[in-house]
Amino acid sequence: MKKIITILYIFIALMSCRKENQNLKMLLATDEVPKDIPIDFKYGLIPENKLIHKGAFSPNLQEYYYTISDKNFDNFDVHVIKKLEKGWSEPEKAFFDSDHNEHGMSFSPDGKVLYFSSTRPVGIEKVLSTWHIWKSEKVNGKWTSPTFVDIPNLRDKLVSHPVMTNNGNLFFHVSNLDYSEMDIYYSKEEGSHFRDAEKVSFSNIEDQRKCTPYVSPNEDFLIYAAIGSQLDLYISFNDGKGNWGEPKKLNDRINDSGQGNPYVTPDNKYLFFTIGKHEDKNWKVKWVNIENELR
């Protein structure tokens, strides 16, 4: 009898998994859903002689925003594709794309605010001309004109790749203007303002340059790219008291050729990331199931 019940449980689990994969295929208009081996995601998004960088979905998975640049790592633009009844729309420039550089976009967990980094002029004295954070809010179904996110103690720094959590903490990477001393910081939102930023502290880790963070909405885990001879993705878990544990390198199936720009779907199941060595100039976005990495 116990054997029959066990088989029944396994059968139900398999059927549930199959139904879930079918739903995801329909939602993302894709022919294949990955398991623990990364697969390409919509390689056709990359224009000729361009590089693809970060990609991120809206929380309802109905829009996919991604950054492209030329192969000299200049002229960053954000494009978007939108979910149609059958498949995806043709790529178009994102509503916040400008004549300046845009990159590192992400949505607030509720989808009402879109954060991104840009080199557009700030127009404030003592704010240096470089990458800074901007945001646009959705009001009555329409996006407002982007506004500068002023983090007082970072006005003379390069600030990029913002990620907002449910606690009102905005995470991002920070460096000097020459990209030296790059690390992950966060700032607390208070009303319409942000506090001075603080560096994220991880336990049991030597000096390591870090960039392009992704933080789960509940701040359960943080994934970032460690800068060495190539980029490698690491994960750190929060102990529930605000302390970040010792980062662990993600498995070799993910870390095999230079990785960055992590993004995880709202259900905490699928990791999207950019793969490609700096000198290859042939980058692409891959995705993989990371449920085992989160256990």
C-alpha positions in Angstrom: 0.0 0.0 0.0 2.8 2.4 0.9 4.5 1.6 -2.4 1.3 2.5 -4.3 1.0 5.8 -2.4 4.6 6.7 -3.1 4.1 6.0 -6.8 1.0 8.1 -6.8 2.8 11.0 -5.2 5.6 10.8 -7.8 3.0 10.7 -10.6 1.2 13.7 -9.3 4.5 15.6 -8.9 5.5 14.8 -12.5 2.2 15.8 -13.9 2.3 19.0 -11.9 5.8 19.8 -13.2 4.7 19.0 -16.8 1.7 21.3 -16.5 3.8 24.1 -15.0 6.4 23.8 -17.8 3.6 24.0 -20.4 2.2 27.1 -18.7 5.6 28.7 -18.7 6.1 27.8 -22.4 2.9 29.5 -23.2 3.6 32.5 -21.0 7.1 33.1 -22.5 6.2 31.8 -26.0 9.2 29.5 -25.9 9.6 25.9 -27.2 11.8 24.8 -24.4 12.1 25.3 -20.6 15.5 24.6 -19.1 16.3 22.3 -16.2 19.8 22.5 -14.6 21.7 23.1 -17.9 21.5 26.6 -19.3 20.0 27.2 -22.7 19.8 30.2 -25.0 17.0 32.7 -24.6 15.8 34.4 -27.8 19.3 34.7 -29.5 17.6 36.5 -32.4 17.3 39.7 -30.2 20.9 40.6 -30.9 21.3 43.0 -33.9 24.3 42.4 -36.2 27.6 43.8 -34.8 26.0 44.5 -31.4 26.4 43.1 -27.9 23.6 42.1 -25.6 23.8 42.9 -21.9 21.3 42.8 -19.1 17.7 41.5 -19.6 14.8 41.8 -17.2 11.1 41.0 -17.3 8.3 43.1 -16.0 6.8 41.3 -12.9 3.9 39.9 -14.9 6.3 38.6 -17.5 4.5 40.5 -20.3 7.4 42.7 -21.2 11.1 41.9 -21.6 13.6 44.8 -21.5 17.2 44.3 -22.6 20.3 46.4 -23.2 22.4 46.4 -26.4 25.6 48.2 -27.2 28.2 48.3 -30.0 31.2 46.1 -29.7 33.3 48.8 -28.3 31.1 48.9 -25.3 29.7 52.3 -26.3 26.2 53.5 -27.2 24.0 51.6 -24.8 20.3 51.4 -25.6 17.4 49.6 -24.0 15.0 47.7 -26.2 11.7 46.0 -25.2 9.6 43.2 -26.6 6.0 42.8 -25.5 3.9 39.7 -25.2 1.2 39.3 -27.8 -1.6 36.8 -28.2 0.8 34.5 -30.1 4.5 35.1 -29.5 6.4 38.4 -28.9 6.3 41.8 -30.6 9.2 43.1 -32.7 11.9 44.9 -30.6 11.4 48.6 -30.1 13.2 51.3 -28.1 12.1 51.4 -24.5 10.1 54.4 -23.4 12.9 55.7 -21.3 15.7 55.3 -23.9 17.3 58.6 -24.8 20.2 60.0 -26.8 22.4 59.1 -23.8 23.4 55.7 -22.5 20.9 53.6 -20.6 21.5 50.2 -18.9 20.8 48.1 -15.8 17.0 48.3 -15.6 14.8 46.6 -13.2 11.2 46.8 -11.8 10.1 47.3 -8.2 8.4 44.1 -7.0 5.0 45.6 -7.5 5.8 46.7 -11.1 4.9 50.3 -10.4 8.5 51.8 -10.6 11.2 51.1 -13.1 14.7 51.8 -12.1 17.6 52.1 -14.5 21.1 53.6 -14.9 21.9 56.4 -17.4 24.5 58.9 -18.4 22.0 61.6 -19.1 22.8 65.0 -17.5 21.6 65.4 -13.9 21.7 69.2 -13.9 22.7 69.4 -10.2 25.9 71.0 -9.1 28.6 68.6 -7.7 26.9 65.6 -9.3 29.6 64.3 -11.7 28.8 63.3 -15.3 28.8 59.5 -15.3 26.3 56.6 -14.7 23.6 57.5 -12.1 20.3 55.9 -11.2 17.0 57.2 -12.6 13.4 56.0 -12.1 10.0 56.3 -13.8 6.7 55.6 -12.0 3.5 54.2 -13.4 0.6 56.5 -12.7 -2.9 55.8 -14.1 -1.4 53.2 -16.5 1.2 55.6 -17.9 5.0 56.0 -17.2 6.2 59.3 -15.9 9.2 61.1 -17.3 12.3 59.7 -15.6 13.7 61.5 -12.5 17.2 61.4 -11.0 17.6 59.2 -7.8 19.8 61.3 -5.6 21.9 59.3 -3.2 23.8 62.0 -1.3 27.1 60.3 -0.6 27.5 58.9 -4.2 27.2 62.1 -6.2 30.9 61.8 -7.3 30.7 58.0 -8.0 29.6 55.8 -10.8 26.3 54.1 -9.8 24.6 51.4 -11.8 22.3 48.3 -12.0 19.7 49.2 -9.3 17.4 46.6 -7.8 14.6 47.5 -5.4 13.3 45.1 -2.7 10.0 44.9 -0.7 11.8 46.6 2.3 12.5 49.8 0.3 16.2 49.0 0.0 17.7 49.9 -3.3 20.8 47.8 -4.2 23.3 48.6 -6.9 27.0 48.6 -7.7 29.3 51.6 -7.2 32.8 52.4 -8.4 35.1 55.3 -9.0 34.7 56.9 -12.4 37.6 54.7 -13.8 35.6 51.6 -12.7 38.1 50.9 -9.9 37.0 49.7 -6.4 33.7 48.4 -7.7 31.4 46.9 -5.1 27.8 46.4 -4.1 26.0 49.0 -2.0 22.4 49.7 -0.9 20.4 52.7 0.1 17.1 52.9 2.1 14.2 54.8 0.6 12.5 57.2 3.1 9.5 58.9 1.6 10.7 60.6 -1.6 14.4 60.5 -0.6 17.2 58.0 -0.2 19.7 57.7 2.6 23.4 57.7 2.2 24.5 54.4 0.7 26.3 51.6 2.7 28.5 48.8 1.3 26.9 45.4 1.6 28.9 43.3 4.0 29.4 39.6 3.4 30.8 37.1 5.9 34.0 35.2 5.3 35.1 36.7 2.1 38.4 38.2 1.0 38.6 41.4 -1.0 36.6 40.9 -4.2 35.3 43.3 -6.8 31.6 42.8 -7.4 29.0 44.1 -9.9 25.5 43.7 -11.4 23.6 42.5 -8.3 20.3 40.8 -8.3 18.4 40.7 -5.0 15.2 38.8 -4.4 12.2 40.9 -3.4 12.2 39.5 0.2 16.0 39.8 0.4 16.4 36.1 0.8 19.4 35.9 -1.5 21.7 38.1 -3.6 23.4 37.0 -6.8 26.3 39.1 -8.2 29.1 38.9 -10.7 32.6 38.7 -9.2 35.3 40.5 -11.3 38.4 38.5 -11.9 40.1 37.1 -15.0 36.5 36.6 -16.1 33.1 37.2 -14.5 31.7 34.5 -12.3 28.3 34.4 -10.6 28.1 34.1 -6.8 25.1 33.7 -4.5 24.8 34.8 -0.8 21.9 34.0 1.5 20.4 36.3 4.2 20.0 34.9 7.7 16.8 36.8 8.2 18.4 39.3 10.5 20.0 41.4 7.8 23.3 39.5 7.6 24.6 38.2 4.3 26.4 34.9 4.5 29.5 33.7 2.8 29.1 33.9 -1.0 29.1 30.6 -2.9 30.1 30.3 -6.5 27.3 28.9 -8.7 27.9 25.6 -10.3 30.2 25.1 -13.3 27.3 24.6 -15.7 26.5 28.2 -15.1 30.0 29.6 -14.6 31.7 28.3 -17.7 32.6 31.3 -19.9 32.2 34.7 -18.2 28.8 35.6 -16.7 27.1 38.7 -15.5 23.8 40.7 -15.3 21.8 38.1 -13.3 18.0 38.3 -13.1 15.7 35.8 -11.5 12.0 35.3 -12.3 9.5 36.3 -9.6 8.8 32.7 -8.7 12.6 32.3 -7.8 13.0 29.4 -10.3 14.8 30.7 -13.3 18.0 32.6 -13.6 18.7 34.7 -16.7 22.3 35.8 -17.2 24.6 37.1 -19.9 27.4 34.9 -21.1 30.5 35.8 -23.0 34.1 36.7 -22.4 35.2 40.3 -22.8 37.3 39.6 -25.9 34.7 37.3 -27.6 32.3 40.1 -28.7 29.7 37.4 -29.2 27.5 37.5 -26.1 24.1 36.0 -25.5 21.5 35.5 -22.8 21.0 32.1 -21.2 18.5 30.9 -18.6 18.4 27.9 -16.3 16.4 26.4 -13.4 18.2 27.3 -10.1 15.9 25.8 -7.6 18.6 23.4 -6.5 21.0 26.4 -5.9 18.4 28.0 -3.7 17.9 25.1 -1.3 
